[in-house]
Amino acid sequence: MILRAGNGSEIAAAMSNRRPYHHGDLRAQLLETVRALIEEKGPDGFSISEASRRAGVSSAAPYKHFRDKPEIMKAVAIAGMERLADRMEAAAQAKPEASLERLSAIGKAYIDFARAEPGIFRVMFGATIHDEDPDVQRAGRRSYGILLDAVGARLGREPTDPDVLMRAYSLWTLVHGHSFLVIDDNMPSEGARPDEDAFLDQVGRQVMDG
């Protein structure tokens, strides 16, 4: 870079127009930028270079923290799983333990997350995120564990009980499938569309008490 003489006000103005950059913020800044790009363009609709430009850093900067785009996508997916678990946990704690209301609230939190972050939701459960990755497994176990605990409390059994595992899986598949119908806009027409809260209540009763 060639520096040319200029008056103090010109230099100050040029410096003030630069976006501040702190090495400690780079990873979080990139993940937030990629998160926004996924919702805007889809996971395949942007490059690392575009994410770098959007974040206001050099195209080489992401490689200080990530090996390649798949590794960035994995980190974004794990962060999404943590946000999902936070929603589910908050919803569970707001309802009485061992109640069907707690199970319905957990399901509602799951669907609301998918509705709020459809792009991230697809990435979390997409083919590019490897289930056998230990970091992904840990993040996924947290949210699923919230459901297992709620089902176990309702039945008065340990979360590892086979009946708890089966009923939790049944609840998850129904709510997970519904979530994808919602974000893919494949729900029935308005007149035939069930009330979501009523749907969750019925699913909970049928799986847990049926």
N, C-alpha and C positions, 0 to 999 in steps of 0.2 A: 504494500500500500504506500502511495506517495502522499506525504502531508504537505499541503500548501498553506502559506501564511494567510491568516484571516483575522478579523477582529474578534474580540472576546465574546461578543454577543452571538456571532455566527457559530462559533465553536460550541457554545453552551446550548444553542438551539439544536444543533446537530446531535449532540449527546443526549439531550432530553427526548429526542424523537426515537432513539433506539429502544427497543424492547429490553428490559432488564433480563439478564440471564444468570442464573445461579446453578452451579454444578449439582448441588444437592437437590434441586428441584427437577432436574432433567427427566428422571425416570417417571415421576408422577405426572409431569407436564406432558410427556409423550403418550402415556397411557390415557390421559383425559382427551388428548387430541385424537388418538386412534378411536377411542370410544365414540366421539362425535362423528368421525368419518364413517364408522361402521353404520351408525344410524342414518347418516345422510346418503351414503353411496353403496352400502353393503360391504361385506368382508373382502370381496374381490375387486372392489371398485376404486382402489387407491393403491399407491406405492409408498414405500418407506420415504422416498424423496419428497412426495407430496405431504406426508405427515410431518416431515422435518420442516418444510417451508411453513406449514400451518402453525407449527409450534414455535417458529422463529429461531430455529437452530440450524446448524450446518447439516448437510446430508450425511456426514460421517458421524455426527454426534450420537445417534441411536446405538451405534455399534459399540459404544463404551459400556452399554448395559445389556444389549441383546445381540445374539448371534445372527438372527435373521428375522424375517417377517413372521414365520410360524411361531417363533419364540415370543414375539411381541403379542401375537394373538392368544397364545396360551396365558400370558400374564393378564391380558384383558379379560379372558374368560374366568380366570381364578378370582380376579377382583369382582367380577359380576356375581360369581357364586357367593362371595362374602357379603355383597349387598343383599342378595336374595335371602341368605341366612339371617341377616340382621332384620329384614322385614318380617320373616317368619317368626323369629324369636320375640320381637316386639308384639306381634299379633297374639302369639301364644300367651305371653305374660299378662296380656290385658283381659284374659278370660279365665274362669275358674278351672283349676286343675281337674282332670278326669272328666271334663264336660264335653258334650258334643259341640258346644259353642266354640271351644278351643280348637277343635279339629276343623270346623268350618272357617274360623278366622285364619288358620294356617293356610288352608286352601285358597282363601280369598287373597291373602298376601302373595301367594305364588302366582296367581293369575294377574294380579295388579302389577307385579314386577314384569311379567311378560308383556303386558299391555304398555307399560311405561318405557321398556327397553327391548323392543322386539328384535332389533339387530343383534344385540348382545346375547339375548336369550337363544337365538339361533346358533350363534357361535359357541355358546356353552355346551350345546348338545349336538354340534355339527361333527362331521367326519374328520375334520382336521385336528380336533382336540382328542388326544389319545387317552382312553379310559384307564390304561395301565400306568400312566404317568403318576408317580407317587404324590406330587404336588396337587394334581387335579383330583386324585382320589381323596386326599385330606380335605380339600375344599368342599367336595361333594358330600362327604360323610357328615359334615357339620349340619347342612340343611336337612339331609335325610334323617339324621339323628334327632332333630327336633320333632319330626313326624313320628319316629319310632317311640320317643319318650311319651308323646301325647297319646298314642295308641296304647302303649303299655300301661299308662296311668288309668286310662279308661277301663281296661280289662283287669287291672290289678295284677299285672304280670311284668316280668322283666322284658326289656326291649329285645333281648335275644331269643325270647320264646318263639317257637315256630308259628304259632297262631298270630302273634303280634306281627311277625315278619310278613306273613301272608296278607293280613288285613292292611298293613301299611302299604304294601306293594299295590294292592287293589286300589286304595285311595289315590296313591301317587299316579298310577296309570290313567285313571279317570280324569284327574285334575290336569295332568300334563297334556293329555290329548285335547281336552277342552281349551287349554291355553293356546295350543297351536291352531285350533279352529278359529279362535278369536283373532290372533295376530295375522293369520292368513286370510281373514275375512271370508271364511267358509261356513259361517253360522247360518242357521235357517233364516228365512225371511222374517221381518219384524213380527208378524202375527203369530208365527209358529215358534218364535224364539223364547225359551224358558227364562224366567227370572233367575239371575245368577245366584242370588242368595238362597232362593228356594231350591235350586239345583244342588248347591253345596250341602244344605241341610238334609235333603233327601239322600244324597250319596252317603253322607255320614251315618244316617240312621240305617240304611240298608246294609252297609258294609259292617258296621259295628254292632248293631242290635238285631239285624235280620236273621 
